[in-house]
Each structure stands twice: as C-alpha cells, then as structure tokens.
Amino acid sequence: EQVLHPEKYLDARDQPTTVKLGDLGSVLGADWSPLLTNVWGELNLEVMFKEFFPSSKTSSVTNGWDGDQFRVYERAKDGALMAAWFTVWDSEKDAEQFTTAYKKLLAKKYGLEAPAEKQDRYQWKRDAGEVVLERRGAEVLVLEDVPGDLCAKAEDALWAGTERMVLPRVERVARPTEGAGG
C-alpha cells in the first residue's frame, strides 16, 4: 500500500491492518497441512487483476486495500491444494468493489458463471472443491477448492479465528540540528 501510495507513509501515515489468518487444522484434519502463508498486498493484487483483465484500470479495485493474509494447504494423500484468503479494506465500499471485481476474476479463472446481481456471498461447486467469496462489512473471505463437507466449518473458523490488528502509529523523532547540544 505504501509502495504505491508514498503519501500514505509520509503524510497521513495510513497503517495497514495486520491480518493473522485463523487456523484450519482442527477443521481440515491431520491429512491437510499448511504449504504457504503470505500477504498479497495492494501491489500484487494489481498485478493479479492485470493478469486476468489486461485492459482494465485495476487501481480503482485495489486502492482501498488495508491488509490481507492467505494460506495454501496440501492434502497428503493426493496432493490436492486448497486456499484461504482474508482481506481487510479501508471501507465497506472498497470491500464491495473488490468483491464485485474478484467475483469476475474467479469466474474467468475457473470458467464459472458469475451472477449478475450484487451479493455479499457467492459460492460455486467445482470438481476440486467449493469456491466461496464472502464480504462482511469491510472484510472479505475467499476460499478456493475447499472440500464441500468442510466448507461451512472452514468459513466459520476463519471468520471467528482471524486476527486483525492495526499497528500503532510511530512518530518520527526530529533530528537534532548541527551544533545544538552535542
């Protein structure tokens, strides 16, 4: 966020929200293990949207990014992958814009039907598992390829167990002027 918008670092100091994704270990069971945990960030979101929609202006979708974390899990018995991703936005409007755009991205990525009407929750069934996109206020949860029988429990665990924390603002200390006391 602050790479794309230096004024959010230098002037107004918009601190991103740190997201710690809830644990799905008890929901998924011993056969699934975390493979990768990371943050997409606003810059990578722009790159992702440009990959699927090269001629579109993506910054209007990603400008309101405030924090995220994703985790990819692997099932030991067959190498199947599933992903969980939690995003936080500056406002409900920003989260709604992202949800609308990401619905279209998921439809293009997986060849799914994207409902035309606006909703706060979308769910698709694929051979690899369920795909869920849900917005609650200024937060959005994405699940990709979750086994159908575990989907509702995974959603509940992530909405309840994901931590969100805004880091306190750190004030700059003025440098002493040359020759002033030391």
N, C-alpha and C positions, 0 to 999 in steps of 0.2 A: 504494500500500500504506500509506504513512504518512499519507495524507489520511484514509483510512477508519479507520486504527488509530493515533491520535496516540501511544499508549504505545510503539509500535514505533520512534518517533522520539525521544520524550522520555525514556523509561525504559530499556528493554532495547536500544534502538538497533539494530534489525534492518535492516541494509544490504541493499537489493535487489541481485540479480545483474544486472550489465550484460551484455546479450546483443548480439553483433555477428554478424548472420546471414552465413553463408558466401556466397561469390559463385557465381552460377549462369551467369555469362557464357559460360564455355567449354563448359558442358553445353547451354545453350539455343541458342547460336549468335548471329550478328550480327542476325538478324531480330527478336530479342526485346530489349527494353530496360526497365530499371527505371523505373517510373512513380511509385511512392511507397514510402517506407520510414519506419516509425514504430514506436511502442510502444503496445500496448493498455493495459497497466496494470490493476490489480485493479478500479478503479472502472469503467472502460469494459467490462471483462468482465462485471461485474454488470449493467450496462445491456444488453449484448448478450444475456445469458441471460434477462433480464426481457422483452425483446422477443419471444423465442420461447416462453417459459414464464412468462406474467404472474402466475399464481397460485402459483408455486413460490418457496420460500425459496432464493435463489441464493447467499447468502453462504457457505453450507457448501461450495459448489463452488469459490468464488474465494478463500476465506480463506488458502489455502496458497500463493497466487501469490508468486513470488520474482523474476521477471524475464521479459521477452519482447522479441521484435522480429519484425515482419512486413515483407514486401516484396511489392508488386504489380508484375507485369511485363506489358508490352503487346507483342503481335506486330504489326509494322509492316504486313504485307501485308493483314491483315483486321481489325485492332483487337481481336483476341481477348485476353482477360485471363487470367492465372493468378496464384495467390498462394502464398507460402511463409511459414510462421509457426513460430517456435521458442519454446517456453515452458520455464521452469525453475520448479520447485516446491520448497517447504520440505522435503518428504519424498516417498518413493515412494507412500505412502498418499494424499497430496494429489494427486499426479500421476495416480494411478489413479482417484480420484473425478472429476477433471477429464475424463479420457479417457472415462469412462463417460457423463458428462453431455454432453460435446461430441459423442460418437457420436450421441446422441439429437437434439442440435441440428442436426447435419449431415443426419440422416435427415429431419427436419422441413423444413429449409431447401430440400433438393433433391428431396424425395419419394422417398427411398431406403429400402430395407429395412434396419433396424437389427438386427443379430444379437443375440439374447437372451443368449448366453453371453459371459462376460468374456474378452477377448483383450487382448494388448498391441499388436496391429496389425490395422487394418481397411483394406480397400481396396474402392472402388466404381468402376465404369465409368459415365461419362455421355457424352452426345454431345459436350460441350465438353471432355472430357478425364478424367483419373483423379483421384479424391479419395482421399487417404491420411491416416490418423490412426495414429500410432505412438508408443508410450511405451517408453522405455528408462530404467529406474530412476526418477529424479525429473525427467526431461525428456520433453517431448512435442513431436513434429514434426507439423505439419499442412501438407498440400499440397492445393490445390484447382485443378482444371481444368488439370492438367499433361498435355501430350500423352503418350499411352501409351508411345510409343517412347523417351521421355526420362525417364520416371518413376523407374525404378530408379537411373539415373545421378544424377538430381537429389537423390533421397534420400541416396545415398552421399555426394555432395558436401556436402550440408548437415550430415549427422551428423559428417563429418570436418572441415569447414571453419568451423563456427560457433564463435566465441569466447565463453567465459563468464568473467566477471571479477567478483569481489566487491570492491567498493571498500573500502579500509581505513577503519576507524572513526576519525573525527576527534573528538578530545577537546575539550571546551569548556574555555576558559581562564576562570578566575574573574576577575570584575571587581574592581579594587581598591576597597576601601571608601573613602568620602569622608574626606578629611583624612589619608589614610595615604600619606605619602611622595610626594605630587605633585599 
